């Protein structure tokens, strides 16, 4: 029996869940109606045709990506928190992010995260071209890391694997390094370590004149 009531947000929530589980090919109006326990005509009434549904999902994804908020006591810590949240949100929506890209809205989607980064690099004392370079470096590091991460997850089982390849001789006679590289990588820790190192390097800089005419060191707060 078809449901008597349905909301647009419920349709979009269910469509997003189907998309996440099975990909765009599985998101048909008939499958969505079955998932919601309603008639296909009811879906059309709330969201229009499939293209309109996909457009609505893309627009909602763009809005949701604008809710990232920095956290931490220092600019460096807050920059790292933005990068961490951006990676998490991108990982959670691979099919939706792909559709955002296909519709030419990627730059718009990234704008709120960039603006949050701008605020923090300004707070750390960077301005102009150097601030812009820092914002882009953090964004590129985050997206590039995610692409490598996804590629590794999708790649076939490697034979020989890292554990077979890394010996003391292969590691320039550094057995501790060989043992570490033979173990599976921890992506979360690796991401945090790499972003922290990048941010600390970006914020470190020459001594600049402070507001009162004295000097201060740019960006000496550590990322937490």
For each residue, the residues with C-beta under 8 A, 3 or more apart:
1: 37
2: 37 38 39 42
3: 6 36 37 38 42
4:
5:
6: 3 10 11 36 38 42 46
7: 10 11 46
8: 11 12 46 47 56
9: 12 13
10: 6 7 13 14 36
11: 6 7 8 14 15 32 36 43 46 47 53
12: 8 9 15 16 47 53 56 57 60
13: 9 10 16 17
14: 10 11 17 18 32 35 36
15: 11 12 18 19 27 32 47 53 57
16: 12 13 19 20 57 60 96
17: 13 14 20 21 35
18: 14 15 21 22 26 27 31 32 35
19: 15 16 22 23 24 26 27 57 95 96
20: 16 17 92 93 95 96
21: 17 18 26
22: 18 19 25 26 27
23: 19 26 27 95
24: 19 27 54 95 98 99
25: 22
26: 18 19 21 22 23 31
27: 15 18 19 22 23 24 31 32 50 53 54
28: 31 32 50
29: 32 33 40 43 44 49 50 53
30: 33 34 40
31: 18 26 27 28 34 35
32: 11 14 15 18 27 28 29 35 36 43 53
33: 29 30 36 38 39 40 42 43
34: 30 31 37
35: 14 17 18 31 32
36: 3 6 10 11 14 32 33 42 43
37: 1 2 3 34
38: 2 3 6 33 42 43
39: 2 33 42 43
40: 29 30 33 43 44
41: 44 45
42: 2 3 6 33 36 38 39 45 46
43: 11 29 32 33 36 38 39 40 46 47 53
44: 29 40 41 47 48 49
45: 41 42
46: 6 7 8 11 42 43
47: 8 11 12 15 43 44 52 53 56
48: 44 51 52 53
49: 29 44 52 53
50: 27 28 29 53 54
51: 48 54 55
52: 47 48 49 55 56
53: 11 12 15 27 29 32 43 47 48 49 50 56 57
54: 24 27 50 51 57 58 99
55: 51 52 58 59 103
56: 8 12 47 52 53 59 60
57: 12 15 16 19 53 54 60 61 96 99
58: 54 55 61 62 96 99 100 103 105
59: 55 56 62 63
60: 12 16 56 57 63 64
61: 57 58 64 65 93 96 97 99 100 109
62: 58 59 65 66 100 105 108 109
63: 59 60 66 67
64: 60 61 67 89
65: 61 62 68 89 109 110 112 113
66: 62 63 111 112
67: 63 64 112
68: 65 82 85 86 89 112 113 116
69: 85 116
70: 78 79 81 82 116 119 120
71: 77 78 81
72: 76 77 78 80 81 223 224
73: 77 221 224
74: 77 78 221 222 223 224
75: 78 79 120 121 123 124 203 219 221
76: 72 79 80 124 196 199 200 203 219 221 222 223 224
77: 71 72 73 74 80 81 221 222 223 224
78: 70 71 72 74 75 81 82 120 123
79: 70 75 76 82 83 117 120 121 124 138 195 199 223
80: 72 76 77 83 84 192 195 196 199 223 224
81: 70 71 72 77 78 84 85
82: 68 70 78 79 85 86 113 116 117 120 138
83: 79 80 86 87 138 141 142 191 195 199
84: 80 81 87 88 191 192 195
85: 68 69 81 82 88 89
86: 68 82 83 89 90 113 139 142
87: 83 84 90 91 142 145 146 191
88: 84 85 91 92
89: 64 65 68 85 86 92 93
90: 86 87 93 94 97 142 143 146
91: 87 88 94 146 149
92: 20 88 89
93: 20 61 89 90 96 97
94: 90 91 97 98 150
95: 19 20 23 24 98 99
96: 16 19 20 57 58 61 93 99 100
97: 61 90 93 94 100 101 109
98: 24 94 95 101 102
99: 24 54 57 58 61 95 96 102 103
100: 58 61 62 96 97 103 105 106 109
101: 97 98 104 105 106
102: 98 99
103: 55 58 99 100
104: 101
105: 58 62 100 101 108 109
106: 100 101 109 110
107: 110 111
108: 62 105 111
109: 61 62 65 97 100 105 106
110: 65 106 107 113 114 139
111: 66 107 108 114 115
112: 65 66 67 68 115 116
113: 65 68 82 86 110 116 117 139
114: 110 111 117 118 135 139
115: 111 112 118 119
116: 68 69 70 82 112 113 119 120
117: 79 82 113 114 120 121 134 135 138 139
118: 114 115 121 122 131 135
119: 70 115 116 122 123
120: 70 75 78 79 82 116 117 123 124
121: 75 79 117 118 124 126 131 134 135 202 203
122: 118 119 125 126 127 131
123: 75 78 119 120
124: 75 76 79 120 121 203 218 219 221
125: 122 203 205 208 216 218 219
126: 121 122 130 131 134 202 203 205 218 219
127: 122 130 131
128: 131 132
129: 132 133
130: 126 127 133 134 205
131: 118 121 122 126 127 128 134 135
132: 128 129 135 136
133: 129 130 136 137 202
134: 117 121 126 130 131 137 138 199 202 203
135: 114 117 118 121 131 132 138 139
136: 132 133 139 140
137: 133 134 140 141 198 202
138: 79 82 83 117 134 135 141 142 195 198 199 202
139: 86 110 113 114 117 135 136 142 143
140: 136 137 143 144
141: 83 137 138 144 145 194 195 198
142: 83 86 87 90 138 139 145 146 195
143: 90 139 140 146 147
144: 140 141 147 148
145: 87 141 142 148 149 191 194
146: 87 90 91 142 143 149 150
147: 143 144 150 151
148: 144 145 151 152
149: 91 145 146 152 153 187
150: 94 146 147 153 154
151: 147 148 154 155
152: 148 149 155
153: 149 150
154: 150 151
155: 151 152 158
156:
157: 161
158: 155 161 162
159: 164
160: 164 165
161: 157 158 164 165
162: 158 165 166 181 182 183 184
163: 166 182 183
164: 159 160 161
165: 160 161 162 170 182
166: 162 163 170 171 178 179 181 182
167: 170 171 178
168: 171 173 174 175 178
169: 173
170: 165 166 167 178
171: 166 167 168 174 175 177 178 181
172: 177
173: 168 169
174: 168 171 177 178
175: 168 171 178 179
176: 179 180
177: 171 172 174 180 181
178: 166 167 168 170 171 174 175 181 182
179: 166 175 176 182 183
180: 176 177 183
181: 162 166 171 177 178
182: 162 163 165 166 178 179
183: 162 163 179 180
184: 162
185: 190
186: 189 190
187: 149 190 191
188: 191 192
189: 186 192 193
190: 185 186 187 193 194
191: 83 84 87 145 187 188 194 195
192: 80 84 188 189 195 196
193: 189 190 196 197
194: 141 145 190 191 197 198
195: 79 80 83 84 138 141 142 191 192 198 199 223
196: 76 80 192 193 199 200 223
197: 193 194 200 201
198: 137 138 141 194 195 201 202
199: 76 79 80 83 134 138 195 196 202 203 223
200: 76 196 197 203 204 219 222 223
201: 197 198 204
202: 121 126 133 134 137 138 198 199 219
203: 75 76 121 124 125 126 134 199 200 218 219 220 221
204: 200 201 218 219 220
205: 125 126 130 208 217 218 219
206: 218
207: 215 216 217 218
208: 125 205 215 216 218
209: 213 214 215 216
210: 213 214 215 216
211:
212:
213: 209 210
214: 209 210
215: 207 208 209 210
216: 125 207 208 209 210
217: 205 207 220
218: 124 125 126 203 204 205 206 207 208
219: 75 76 124 125 126 200 202 203 204 205
220: 203 204 217
221: 73 74 75 76 77 124 203
222: 74 76 77 200
223: 72 74 76 77 79 80 195 196 199 200
224: 72 73 74 76 77 80
